[in-house]
Amino acid sequence: MAILKGGLFGNISGKIGGLVFSTRNNQTEVKSLPKKYEGPVTEEALTIRTKFKLLIGFLKLFTSFISIGYPKQRKQRNSAFNVAFKENYHCVIDGGYPDLEIDYSKVTFSKGRLDGLSGLKIDRINCQLFIMDWNFDSTPRGCDRIYCILYNATNNNVFEVGADAMLSEGHLLFYLPEIMIGKRIHVYVFLLSSERKMVSNTQYLCLDVPELDPN
């Protein structure tokens, strides 16, 4: 790979012959096109392809949260999405080809030095109203933002709740969208510091919500 700063080619992108040009941070990167593999496709190769497709498709649903949960570090060239992919790839996919599936309890959308919430739990108040509690004393100093994400794997529904929640109150009330009633809901929680420079690791909870009683 060669990096050209302005130079003969300027900032260009695309394919020319056997080369691929791309521009990042005002620099042009040049790579050779990989040679096409014409041998038999092994089960190992199929497994890797399937894992990539499965995880990328899943993480794309949470791109906006990943960009917050994996803040860019100095001299970091990889995007937040790529960092999240690497963090999750080797630990969240279970099973063997072709029956691969994501272990939602192991997924992380954030990783950082900020302390998480202790005593975190969720209780149901009525058919759609829930309350999430945590120990008041566990709220980290300088933290004023909680991200609470609901995910339903059946329909790939993603909702954020409690954007205006006060961490100092020690609880969060939220309504479950009707489309999620009767489903298993995966709940992901992480914190963001007031300076938006530090985050906590992702915390996970699971809800099995029964169908509404027609009576």
Sequence and secondary structure as in RCSB ss.txt:
>XXXX:A:sequence
MAILKGGLFGNISGKIGGLVFSTRNNQTEVKSLPKKYEGPVTEEALTIRTKFKLLIGFLKLFTSFISIGYPKQRK
QRNSAFNVAFKENYHCVIDGGYPDLEIDYSKVTFSKGRLDGLSGLKIDRINCQLFIMDWNFDSTPRGCDRIYCIL
YNATNNNVFEVGADAMLSEGHLLFYLPEIMIGKRIHVYVFLLSSERKMVSNTQYLCLDVPELDPN
>XXXX:A:secstr
 EEESSTTT S  EEETTEEEEEETTEEEEEE      S   HHHHHHHHHHHHHHHHHGGGHHHHHHHS   TT
  S HHHHHHHHHHTTSEES TT  EE GGG  S   SB   TT EEEE SSSEEEEE  GGGS TTEEEEEEEE
EETTTTEEEEE TT  GGGSEEEEE  GGGTTSEEEEEEEEEETTSS BB  EEEEEE       
